[in-house]
Amino acid sequence: MSDAPVFPEGFLWGAATAAHQIEGSPLADGAGPSIWTRFAHTPGMMLNGDTGDVACDHYNRWKGDVKLMRELGLQAYRFSVSWSRILPEGKGRVNQKGLDFYSRLVDELLANDIEPLLTLYHWDLPAALDDRGGWLNPDIADWFADYGRVLYRALDGRVKKWVTLNEPWVVTDGGYLHGALAPGHRSRFEAPIASHHLMRAHGAAVKAYREIGKHEIGLVVNIEPKYPASDSAEDAAAVRRAHAYMNEQYLHPALLGHYPPELKEIFGEAWPEWPAEDYELIKQPLDFVGINYYTRSVTKAATSYPLNTGVVKQPLGTYTETGWEVFPQGLTDLLLWFKQTYGDLPVYITENGAAFFDPPAASVDENGNRRVRDPLRMDYLRKHLGAIHDAIRAGVDIRGYMLWSLLDNLEWSLGYSKRFGMVHVNYVTQERTPKDSARWYSEVIRTHGRKL
Ligand SMILES: CO[C@H](O)c1c[n+]2c([nH]1)[C@H](O)[C@@H](O)[C@H](O)[C@H]2CO
């Protein structure tokens, strides 16, 4: 019998992007500014002063990008909607031209046999809502549910897989605790409040979907296995804190209805007590969970804010351009932990990929074709698909894989310095060039994973 991997019937092969990272034209056709429009135009916030004003110009080039997806054989495409294109003030008046953009995109995807997976929120909060406190205002649960209703009514049926939030951990840790991401706050008191309001908003949006939608909705989290740097009790405790803070802080309330106890230990006086009805709102039944996986952390006790943990670099490890260790086994371990902790809820790998150095422009091969060789990315992807297959064989119900990312794009405050795309973007000419990894991935899809 061939030992080629066998992926389940119906396993969905796709790729992922996010609105602010690829679209450009953030204020076109009546759209309102987001916190990322403001953050990028605040001096010192973005590497090289890069902004999302043009990005991959996907707002204008969307039809050609869908054609490219079709040529690559993608079966699904995970993208996010810019809230402030739909509701320029974040709530109230709907901007029909913004809605029309996504409606056309969805129709074009369906016309090319590509299933849309729509993320309501991928970090680009309307600036008008940030002016009202944003994720620190408890009313945002209602604002977010109302935004979801507009999209559910317009697109449900054509969109059959919905995601409420992309990575509440990054929104909070980056935007409210450490300040590296929009809206750039640095407060141990604000972070738990933003986290809790994000999860209340998630629950309210799922509840609203059950009144309107007829298909599936889930939550996307970034989780990362934590391995102790030594067998000391201090490092074991550090792993427990780091694991609770990143991996359980959002999945526990969403799926179990409570926070892990370590969070009170981590935040101390800054950890609020929340009313019981909040947990009922947050713990809405989900149809799936999306897991974004990139790397692991070998964790030790250290003096750090607020976890008192540190990450130990592995001398024999391989690292990506973003400084993340390549560790496929971590994905298998994580998926087995998820099944053991939360049961048999269907899982999609909604992001997995790596930034390695790619040139600013494609080269031209002996046949006169543009080419971008990216063997390190191919190796990363091959190994992680193997890790996913191992988890499937161990009984984890994994339904699909969305490669991060379809296109090189704006890597948030790192600007255009990091390239995650399987398709190269020349930011001067906006030319798209499928990298070798894209050609390889097409074959993986064509053979349903047998040709890893
Ligand atoms: C900290 O790693 C996270 O899991 C993570 C990595 N990534 C993400 N989350 C975001 O969802 C994407 O928008 C990023 O472009 C992508 C690459 O950095």
Ligand as a Chemical Component Dictionary entry (heavy atoms), coordinates in Angstrom:
data_LIG
# 
_chem_comp.id                   LIG 
_chem_comp.type                 NON-POLYMER 
_chem_comp.pdbx_formal_charge   1 
_chem_comp.three_letter_code    LIG 
# 
loop_
_chem_comp_atom.comp_id 
_chem_comp_atom.atom_id 
_chem_comp_atom.alt_atom_id 
_chem_comp_atom.type_symbol 
_chem_comp_atom.charge 
_chem_comp_atom.model_Cartn_x 
_chem_comp_atom.model_Cartn_y 
_chem_comp_atom.model_Cartn_z 
_chem_comp_atom.pdbx_ordinal 
LIG C1  C1  C 0 2.064  35.658 16.157 1  
LIG O1  O1  O 0 1.747  34.769 15.128 2  
LIG C2  C2  C 0 0.372  34.760 14.830 3  
LIG O2  O2  O 0 -0.142 33.486 14.904 4  
LIG C3  C3  C 0 0.097  35.331 13.494 5  
LIG C4  C4  C 0 0.879  35.371 12.363 6  
LIG N1  N1  N 1 0.142  36.068 11.446 7  
LIG C5  C5  C 0 -1.043 36.428 12.019 8  
LIG N2  N2  N 0 -1.061 35.936 13.252 9  
LIG C6  C6  C 0 -2.091 37.287 11.399 10 
LIG O3  O3  O 0 -3.352 36.649 11.415 11 
LIG C7  C7  C 0 -1.704 37.712 9.999  12 
LIG O4  O4  O 0 -2.428 38.890 9.701  13 
LIG C8  C8  C 0 -0.180 37.891 9.907  14 
LIG O5  O5  O 0 0.197  38.460 8.670  15 
LIG C9  C9  C 0 0.468  36.495 10.078 16 
LIG C10 C10 C 0 1.982  36.491 9.852  17 
LIG O6  O6  O 0 2.602  37.218 10.853 18 
# 
loop_
_chem_comp_bond.comp_id 
_chem_comp_bond.atom_id_1 
_chem_comp_bond.atom_id_2 
_chem_comp_bond.value_order 
_chem_comp_bond.pdbx_ordinal 
LIG C1  O1  SING 1  
LIG O1  C2  SING 2  
LIG C2  O2  SING 3  
LIG C2  C3  SING 4  
LIG C3  C4  DOUB 5  
LIG C3  N2  SING 6  
LIG C4  N1  SING 7  
LIG N1  C5  DOUB 8  
LIG N1  C9  SING 9  
LIG C5  N2  SING 10 
LIG C5  C6  SING 11 
LIG C6  O3  SING 12 
LIG C6  C7  SING 13 
LIG C7  O4  SING 14 
LIG C7  C8  SING 15 
LIG C8  O5  SING 16 
LIG C8  C9  SING 17 
LIG C9  C10 SING 18 
LIG C10 O6  SING 19 
# 
